Every structure is written in C-alpha cells, then in structure tokens.
C-alpha cells in the first residue's frame, strides 16, 4: 500500500479542466440503444470528434480530455447506472479539477417527447 501511495505522490497533478462534460447513461450492452443513454452517446461523439479516448479511472468513471475553443475539457462517462451517478460525478469533478459551476451534465429528459 505504501508503494502505491508513493507512486501517486510522485505524479504531477494534471492541469484542471475549464469544463467537465458528464454524459449519463446505463452500463451494459442491453441498455446501449435505450434513450436513457443519450448523455453517454453525446460524450462518446464529442470524444470521437476531439480525437480522444475515454479511459477507466477507478471503478466509477471513464474520462478523456480534449480542447474546445482553446479550453481544456474533460469528457466523462460514469460507469454506474443513471440513478446511482452522484458518486461518479463527484469522482469526475475531483479527477478533472473543475468546479460544479463548470460542469455540464447531459441526460435524457423522459418527460419531453422524443425529437
């Protein structure tokens, strides 16, 4: 355990992101085409357009970084179910260094008609 902590202490802290974009969705192939995953689809598309990959960080999130309009942006997809995403979003904010006011959460709105 001490060795792992020493490795973490030796790492340089990444530059904080100006924005953190979190795309909510449910994990698993059985939910991949469910409209509950609209947020995850959006983050995946942003990652593709920015040429970045989302990599697992801990057990709760996948995260990648890109630049939009000259500002560093963190793209996050929780690895939790939508109704359990609070802890994952908290982990994402700590990981990317963005403040709550700099966070955009993308999700489906089931109370509105599709379209």
Short mmCIF file of the C-alpha atoms (twelve columns), coordinates in Angstrom:
data_MODEL
# 
_entry.id   MODEL 
# 
loop_
_atom_site.group_PDB 
_atom_site.id 
_atom_site.type_symbol 
_atom_site.label_atom_id 
_atom_site.label_alt_id 
_atom_site.label_comp_id 
_atom_site.label_asym_id 
_atom_site.label_seq_id 
_atom_site.Cartn_x 
_atom_site.Cartn_y 
_atom_site.Cartn_z 
_atom_site.pdbx_PDB_model_num 
ATOM 1   C CA . UNK A 1   0.000   0.000  0.000   1 
ATOM 2   C CA . UNK A 2   2.822   2.403  0.786   1 
ATOM 3   C CA . UNK A 3   4.313   1.773  -2.641  1 
ATOM 4   C CA . UNK A 4   1.058   2.760  -4.381  1 
ATOM 5   C CA . UNK A 5   0.782   5.929  -2.324  1 
ATOM 6   C CA . UNK A 6   4.390   6.815  -3.174  1 
ATOM 7   C CA . UNK A 7   3.593   6.386  -6.868  1 
ATOM 8   C CA . UNK A 8   0.587   8.715  -6.570  1 
ATOM 9   C CA . UNK A 9   2.617   11.318 -4.691  1 
ATOM 10  C CA . UNK A 10  5.236   11.278 -7.442  1 
ATOM 11  C CA . UNK A 11  2.717   12.081 -10.183 1 
ATOM 12  C CA . UNK A 12  2.328   15.593 -11.452 1 
ATOM 13  C CA . UNK A 13  -1.155  16.988 -10.931 1 
ATOM 14  C CA . UNK A 14  -2.871  17.417 -14.295 1 
ATOM 15  C CA . UNK A 15  -3.934  20.864 -15.405 1 
ATOM 16  C CA . UNK A 16  -7.537  21.413 -14.270 1 
ATOM 17  C CA . UNK A 17  -10.195 21.339 -16.957 1 
ATOM 18  C CA . UNK A 18  -12.086 24.538 -17.740 1 
ATOM 19  C CA . UNK A 19  -15.198 22.423 -18.271 1 
ATOM 20  C CA . UNK A 20  -16.357 18.961 -17.258 1 
ATOM 21  C CA . UNK A 21  -18.958 17.364 -19.547 1 
ATOM 22  C CA . UNK A 22  -20.646 14.346 -17.959 1 
ATOM 23  C CA . UNK A 23  -22.828 12.105 -20.110 1 
ATOM 24  C CA . UNK A 24  -25.216 9.962  -18.102 1 
ATOM 25  C CA . UNK A 25  -26.271 6.521  -19.256 1 
ATOM 26  C CA . UNK A 26  -26.663 2.953  -18.072 1 
ATOM 27  C CA . UNK A 27  -23.803 0.464  -18.479 1 
ATOM 28  C CA . UNK A 28  -24.180 -2.774 -20.376 1 
ATOM 29  C CA . UNK A 29  -24.985 -3.877 -23.901 1 
ATOM 30  C CA . UNK A 30  -28.643 -4.478 -23.037 1 
ATOM 31  C CA . UNK A 31  -29.052 -0.706 -22.445 1 
ATOM 32  C CA . UNK A 32  -26.864 0.557  -25.284 1 
ATOM 33  C CA . UNK A 33  -29.792 1.554  -27.530 1 
ATOM 34  C CA . UNK A 34  -32.014 2.815  -24.717 1 
ATOM 35  C CA . UNK A 35  -32.754 6.529  -24.827 1 
ATOM 36  C CA . UNK A 36  -31.627 6.713  -21.185 1 
ATOM 37  C CA . UNK A 37  -28.119 6.659  -22.720 1 
ATOM 38  C CA . UNK A 38  -28.442 9.945  -24.637 1 
ATOM 39  C CA . UNK A 39  -25.831 11.578 -22.394 1 
ATOM 40  C CA . UNK A 40  -23.345 8.750  -22.901 1 
ATOM 41  C CA . UNK A 41  -23.905 8.883  -26.682 1 
ATOM 42  C CA . UNK A 42  -23.196 12.626 -26.646 1 
ATOM 43  C CA . UNK A 43  -19.939 12.255 -24.715 1 
ATOM 44  C CA . UNK A 44  -18.840 9.384  -26.977 1 
ATOM 45  C CA . UNK A 45  -19.463 11.553 -30.048 1 
ATOM 46  C CA . UNK A 46  -17.587 14.513 -28.540 1 
ATOM 47  C CA . UNK A 47  -14.655 12.213 -27.749 1 
ATOM 48  C CA . UNK A 48  -14.662 10.915 -31.325 1 
ATOM 49  C CA . UNK A 49  -14.708 14.437 -32.772 1 
ATOM 50  C CA . UNK A 50  -11.931 15.597 -30.447 1 
ATOM 51  C CA . UNK A 51  -9.829  12.512 -31.176 1 
ATOM 52  C CA . UNK A 52  -9.614  11.401 -27.562 1 
ATOM 53  C CA . UNK A 53  -10.340 8.130  -25.811 1 
ATOM 54  C CA . UNK A 54  -12.230 7.679  -22.579 1 
ATOM 55  C CA . UNK A 55  -10.129 5.627  -20.184 1 
ATOM 56  C CA . UNK A 56  -11.241 3.947  -16.990 1 
ATOM 57  C CA . UNK A 57  -10.289 5.843  -13.871 1 
ATOM 58  C CA . UNK A 58  -11.201 3.991  -10.739 1 
ATOM 59  C CA . UNK A 59  -14.347 1.905  -10.690 1 
ATOM 60  C CA . UNK A 60  -16.868 4.656  -11.350 1 
ATOM 61  C CA . UNK A 61  -15.847 6.696  -14.403 1 
ATOM 62  C CA . UNK A 62  -14.276 6.748  -17.837 1 
ATOM 63  C CA . UNK A 63  -12.580 10.065 -18.622 1 
ATOM 64  C CA . UNK A 64  -10.792 11.717 -21.517 1 
ATOM 65  C CA . UNK A 65  -9.540  15.215 -22.246 1 
ATOM 66  C CA . UNK A 66  -9.734  17.446 -25.271 1 
ATOM 67  C CA . UNK A 67  -9.754  21.075 -26.232 1 
ATOM 68  C CA . UNK A 68  -12.727 23.130 -27.382 1 
ATOM 69  C CA . UNK A 69  -12.272 26.788 -28.247 1 
ATOM 70  C CA . UNK A 70  -8.820  26.806 -26.676 1 
ATOM 71  C CA . UNK A 71  -10.077 25.492 -23.331 1 
ATOM 72  C CA . UNK A 72  -9.291  22.125 -21.757 1 
ATOM 73  C CA . UNK A 73  -12.422 19.997 -21.465 1 
ATOM 74  C CA . UNK A 74  -12.889 16.764 -19.530 1 
ATOM 75  C CA . UNK A 75  -15.319 14.278 -21.062 1 
ATOM 76  C CA . UNK A 76  -16.752 11.853 -18.529 1 
ATOM 77  C CA . UNK A 77  -18.987 8.836  -18.774 1 
ATOM 78  C CA . UNK A 78  -19.970 7.282  -15.445 1 
ATOM 79  C CA . UNK A 79  -19.753 3.507  -15.217 1 
ATOM 80  C CA . UNK A 80  -22.759 3.452  -12.898 1 
ATOM 81  C CA . UNK A 81  -26.479 3.324  -13.515 1 
ATOM 82  C CA . UNK A 82  -28.144 6.711  -14.037 1 
ATOM 83  C CA . UNK A 83  -29.914 6.618  -10.677 1 
ATOM 84  C CA . UNK A 84  -26.573 5.923  -8.937  1 
ATOM 85  C CA . UNK A 85  -24.468 8.511  -10.774 1 
ATOM 86  C CA . UNK A 86  -23.983 11.015 -7.927  1 
ATOM 87  C CA . UNK A 87  -20.785 9.450  -6.589  1 
ATOM 88  C CA . UNK A 88  -19.410 9.051  -10.095 1 
ATOM 89  C CA . UNK A 89  -19.998 12.736 -10.860 1 
ATOM 90  C CA . UNK A 90  -18.280 13.662 -7.585  1 
ATOM 91  C CA . UNK A 91  -15.292 11.492 -8.569  1 
ATOM 92  C CA . UNK A 92  -15.254 13.098 -12.022 1 
ATOM 93  C CA . UNK A 93  -15.101 16.616 -10.582 1 
ATOM 94  C CA . UNK A 94  -12.220 15.658 -8.303  1 
ATOM 95  C CA . UNK A 95  -10.404 13.948 -11.182 1 
ATOM 96  C CA . UNK A 96  -10.662 16.810 -13.654 1 
ATOM 97  C CA . UNK A 97  -10.345 19.708 -11.209 1 
ATOM 98  C CA . UNK A 98  -13.445 21.517 -12.463 1 
ATOM 99  C CA . UNK A 99  -15.883 23.267 -10.166 1 
ATOM 100 C CA . UNK A 100 -19.580 22.446 -10.049 1 
ATOM 101 C CA . UNK A 101 -20.307 25.678 -11.929 1 
ATOM 102 C CA . UNK A 102 -18.064 24.424 -14.751 1 
ATOM 103 C CA . UNK A 103 -19.957 21.155 -15.130 1 
ATOM 104 C CA . UNK A 104 -22.390 20.255 -17.886 1 
ATOM 105 C CA . UNK A 105 -24.475 17.126 -17.295 1 
ATOM 106 C CA . UNK A 106 -26.026 15.635 -20.436 1 
ATOM 107 C CA . UNK A 107 -29.007 13.339 -19.914 1 
ATOM 108 C CA . UNK A 108 -32.311 12.353 -21.439 1 
ATOM 109 C CA . UNK A 109 -35.492 14.098 -20.368 1 
ATOM 110 C CA . UNK A 110 -38.165 11.433 -20.220 1 
ATOM 111 C CA . UNK A 111 -40.899 13.981 -19.575 1 
ATOM 112 C CA . UNK A 112 -40.438 15.522 -23.026 1 
ATOM 113 C CA . UNK A 113 -41.466 13.879 -26.295 1 
ATOM 114 C CA . UNK A 114 -38.618 12.390 -28.330 1 
ATOM 115 C CA . UNK A 115 -37.347 14.696 -31.050 1 
# 
